[in-house]
Structure formats: C-alpha cells, structure tokens
C-alpha cells in the first residue's frame, strides 16, 4: 500500500539519519519486528532493553512509511471523547484509557532525554475548540468527566478564548499535558540505540510469506531468505489489516502543510496545539525551527493516485483556514503532503494477538494519537512476551 504522497516534510528536514542493510541471508532470532517506523522502533527498543534477541525488517527504508507523514501531535485525548467512550466501554475502562495515553507523553519526554537528542520534543498546552454554540454543553460535560478522572483541564469561555487568540470560539478545553515531537528523528534514534544494544535491523527487505505456528513463525523474504523467530510483532500499521480476517479500521486520507519559518506567532497563545470538535477536524502545531504545521481536510481513502491529486487543492484550503484564524501571521507554504491513517469504531488502538495467527502480535495504533498508542503498545507487547501482568492490555485487545 502506498501510504504517503511524495515529499513529506520530516525526511527533507532531517536528511539521512541512518543507513541499514537489506537482509541477504537466513536469520534466526527470538523476536522479529516487522515495520521500522515509530511503532516498530518503540517495540524494538523496549524488547531489546528487556533482554530479548530482536531483529527488525521493513520493506521500505527506515521511517519512510506513515512515520514520515506524521504530524506527531502528542495528546492524551483519543478521537472519541471521554463522555462517549464511557458509554461504549464503561467509566472505569474509559478513564483508564485516557490516563494511559496521558502518561505516555511523559514517557516520550523521558525517552528523548535518555537518547541524548530531544527529537524536537516540547511540552505544550493543547486547546480543543468548540466549533458551534450548540457544542458548548457537551464540551462542559467532557470537562467534568475528565476532571473526575483526575486529569488537569480547564474550561474556557468565549471571552477567555478571545483573550488568548486572534479568533473567537464559543468555548474550549485547555489541557495542560500535551506535546510535539519529530517522530521521524525519534524513530532513527531509537533504532540506532537498539542496534548498539544488539538488535539487527534491515530495511528494503520485503516479507512475502508468513508461516506461523504455536511454537514460532517462519517468514520468507522476496529474495528467498528465511527468518525464523519465536514471535513476530507486526508494526506495519494500516498494511497489517491485509493479514487479518476481520475489519478493525476504516482508512482515511489526511492532508498537511508546513510553512516556511515564521517571523512571529501573533495571536497564537503559547504556540499551543490546536484542534476542534468538528469532524473531520483541523489540527495545528509548530516545530522546533519555527514553522507551523496544519493538518486536516480528511477524506475516505480510495486509492493513492486520487489522494495525491487532491494535495494542491487541500493545501490551499488548509492555508486559507490558517489565515482566517491568524490574520497577522504571514503564512507561506513550504511543503504539502497526504498520508493514510485509520479510525476504529471506539477510537482505541488494537494491540495483541488473534487466534488465527499464533505467535503473532499486532501493534495497531490507529487514530489521531498514534505515537502515544505506540508507547502503550510497546509496553504491552514486552510484558506479554515476558509473561508479566499488564493492567492496560485488556483495553486494546481484539475481542474487546
């Protein structure tokens, strides 16, 4: 599957951060991780740190799938509001899911500090805007539900929104725990560390055959080499659904632009993360080199050709919406791209195993906060393989 349009921002900004060979011989390991994006990199890091013998393969070059197109807003909110999620899975589990995602932001910050490269990580407040007046009461109910769950969040009235920004909205939620990161750079730093600790990493290595059984799995690459492992971790994102005999996700196309470096951010309070109640929603963040990233204009995914043809039109719409919000910021588009992402019915990731594929585990962080889900997935998979109890695993199982 062609996951992204040409020329996403992050690989162009960072350049070539790491070089890995393709696999040209047979291989044996305890754990084979399929996918060398942010999800696979986090999984490999956690598994190697736990003392397991790990290898990673990707059919592309490292981090050039969905990770290269990620806008990487780090938020604890999932695409389903807490009030709605409570109705779907109950209050206890819904609150736990929100808190797990909140805690993962701090874990990413600590991980970046350990790597010796902040990877563009910055703590930021996050603003969730009510698009219409009729949404104010539901936003107030969401504020109440989050506070009951122990999450620090403020309710902003229309005057309080206008006080902070160059635009007005009927109401907003101000979350104090959020952030932004360069997921492409973080992926490379994690894999480099995993390699130093013994992981074997191969890109440009496509797996064409899977033979799982109760005691392990045998994989065959397009060059005819075999990989034998006790467990396989599928961190291949939206492409993994092709292996499953169940529908777990609806694929969408999302569009994004990044500006040239900006001289000022007038009217953009604290350069915070911004998103809205409308669906599909607009989302905004800044970068460590002073740019703005604007995303949204989502459409159902049909095919890459149709998606990519829409990029110029969608880019102009995103720029127009930005200028309406921030008329005093002179925005010039530097790059525009599109990526494929997925939504689940309840907004939760799918993490774990399925009966039809023994010895295989899936880390499918679908939704608007895939990076935070990837942290959760790495911990759950590590604990599962080591027979440790993980109190969050049941939230994301396939048979929930």
Buried (B, 14 or more C-beta within 10 A) or exposed (E): BEBBBEEBBBBEBBEEBBEBEBBEEEBEBBBBBBBBBBBBBBBBBBBBBBEBBBBBBBBBBBBBBBBBBBBBBBBBBBBBBBBBBBEBBEBEBBBBBBBBBBBBBBBBBEBBEEBEBBBBBBEBBBBBBBBEEEBBEBBBEBBBBBEEBEBEBBBBEBEBBEEBBBBEBBBBBBBEBBBBBBBBBBBBBBBBBBBEEEBBBBBBBEBEEBEBEEEBBBBBBBEEBBBBBBBBBBBBBBBBBEBBEEEBBEBBBBBBBBBBEBEEBEBBBEBBBBBBBEEBBBBBBBBBEBBBBBBBBBBEBEEBEEBBEBBEEBBEBBBEBBEEBBEEBEBEBBBBBBBBBBBBEBBBBBBBBBEEBBBBBBBBBBBBBBBBBBBBBBBBBBBBBEEEEBEBBBBBBBEE
